[in-house]
Amino acid sequence: MLKKRSYFPLTHSDIRGIIHTFYQVFPKNTNSCAPQLLYQKGWIVLKSKQNYFIKKTEKILGDLESCRNSLAYLTSVRNNANLPPYKAEVCRRRIQSLTKTLDAAEHALALLDPVERTVIEGMCIRRTPEALEDVCEACGLERSSVYRYRTRALKKLAAALYGEGEVI
């Protein structure tokens, strides 16, 4: 099992050999949870793709409320305003994009069990200062358990949204 990031100081010829071997094992076009290989100032960095998709999922969940509000606003503007054709087309595309994002997020959230959904809604979607205490009280869990549920739920959501990794 690879760590999130591992650093190796190597020579240039060592780096070329490692990169060649790495891409034989993990081809560039694979859509798996294979780690990314980055070369930065004489260092090779192995960075997990799964962490990238988890962060991206967390950002989508944080923006879910604003997406819903934007969708409602754009729908009312489109229905009640006499927009020029180019603005109407831009509005239509944005509505279509927001609808697709919201549908995917709702579908992914439906895959979670009730405790995971409560944890995600409390800590990622609503994000209040006392969210952790509220979730602990609502679920009857300790703080460490809530963080474990959050991590597991984010992995499930990332797998559902991006097809990366396994659903645990």
Residue pairs with C-beta under 8 A, 6 or more apart in sequence:
2 35
2 46
2 48
3 46
4 47
4 48
4 51
5 45
5 46
5 47
6 45
6 46
7 43
7 44
7 45
8 18
8 43
8 44
9 42
9 43
10 18
10 42
10 43
10 44
15 39
15 42
15 44
18 37
18 44
19 37
19 39
19 44
22 37
23 37
26 32
26 34
26 35
26 37
31 163
31 164
32 164
33 48
33 49
33 50
33 164
33 165
33 166
34 49
35 46
35 47
35 48
35 49
36 46
36 47
36 48
36 49
36 52
37 44
37 45
37 46
38 44
38 45
38 46
38 47
39 45
49 164
50 155
50 158
50 164
50 165
53 158
53 161
53 162
53 164
53 165
54 154
54 155
54 158
56 158
56 162
57 154
57 157
57 158
57 161
57 162
58 124
58 154
60 101
60 105
60 161
61 105
61 120
61 124
61 125
61 157
62 124
62 125
62 127
64 102
64 105
64 125
65 125
65 126
67 98
67 101
67 102
68 102
70 94
70 98
71 95
71 98
71 99
71 102
74 91
74 94
74 95
74 98
75 95
77 83
77 91
78 88
78 91
78 92
78 95
83 91
104 161
105 161
107 160
108 156
108 157
108 160
108 161
109 117
109 120
109 157
111 156
111 157
111 160
111 167
112 120
112 153
112 156
112 157
115 139
115 141
115 149
116 149
116 152
116 153
116 156
117 153
118 135
118 138
118 139
119 135
119 139
119 146
119 149
119 150
119 153
120 150
120 153
120 154
120 157
122 131
122 132
122 134
122 135
122 138
123 131
123 132
123 135
123 146
123 150
124 150
124 154
128 134
132 143
132 146
135 141
135 146
136 142
136 143
136 146
139 146
139 149
141 149
152 168
155 165
155 167
155 168
156 167
156 168
158 164
158 165
159 165
159 166
159 167
160 167
